[in-house]
């Protein structure tokens, strides 16, 4: 069983506790966040990655394998996700400071 298959099985079983403090598991979640129609296309173009698969589910497994074997794979994903999230927040009109303040209040309980 590959790491991808292991984490995919845990995710589908909703065993999210298994994802705590595990770098391979966190990589799975980050790649999963990128593996949506537009996002995966933009991510691979931006980072010069070529995928042979044409279906999203197959691209997910393929991209996970590539990122797992790339030295700066996590950094590439982090950069992309931060940029995408900021763009999304601004497009949706989300007040980031208000959101962060609300999250801090939740964490204090």
N, C-alpha and C positions, 0 to 999 in steps of 0.2 A: 504494500500500500504506500503510495507516495504521500508526501506532506500535504499536498493539495487535497487528495482524497480524504485524508485523516481530518483536516480542518473543515472540509465541505460536509463530511458526515456529522461532525460535532455541531456545526452551524445549523444544519437541517434538523437535528435532534433538539435544537435550542438549548444545548449545553454550553451556555456562554461562560460559565465558570471556568471551563477548560481554556478559555482565551486569556485569562489573567496571567500576566508576567511571562508570556511566551512570545519570543520574537517572530517565530514562524507563523504563529496564530495572528499576531498583529499585522504581519505582512499580508496574510490572507484577507483580513478585513479592509486593509488599505487598497489592495488590488480590487476587491469586490466593489468598493466605492467608485472606482474608476471604470468598472466594466458595465457601462450603460452605453447605449447607441452612440450618441454624440461624443461623450466623454472619452471613451476608449479610442475612438478615431483621432480626436485631438491629442490625447496623451501620446499615442505611438508616433504621430506625425511630429509633435514637438520634440520628442526624444530620439528620433531616428530609429525606431524599432519597427521591424517587419514581422507581421504575423501571417502564418500560412493558413490558419483557420478562417472560415467565413461566418460561422455561427457564434453568437455572443458567448454561449456556455463553453464552447471549445476555446474561444479566444481567452476567456477567463483563466482556464487551466494553463493555456500556453503562456499567457502573460505572467501568471504566478511563477511558473518555472523559470522564465527569463529573469524576472526580478529577484528570485531566490538565488540565482547564479550570477547576478551583477553586483559588483562591489558597492556601487552607489545607488542601488535600486530603491532602497527605502528613502533616501534623500530626494531622488527624482519624484517619487510618489508624494512625499511630504510637500515639496515645492508646488507640484501641480494641484494638490488638494487645497492648499492654503490659497493659492491664486484663484481657483474655482470658487471656493467658499466665499472669499471676499467679494468676488464679482457677483455671486448669487445674492449675498446679503445686500449689496448696494442696489442691485436690480429690484429686489423685493422691498426695499425701503426699510430694512431691519436696522434698528439703532443698536449697534454693537455694544456700546457702553452700558445701555440699559439691560441688554441681554446678559452681559457679564455680571452686572450687579445682581440681577435676579438669580443667576446661578450660584453666586457667592452666598446669597441668603439661604438657598436650598442646602448648600454644603455645611452651613453653620448649624443646621437642625440636627 
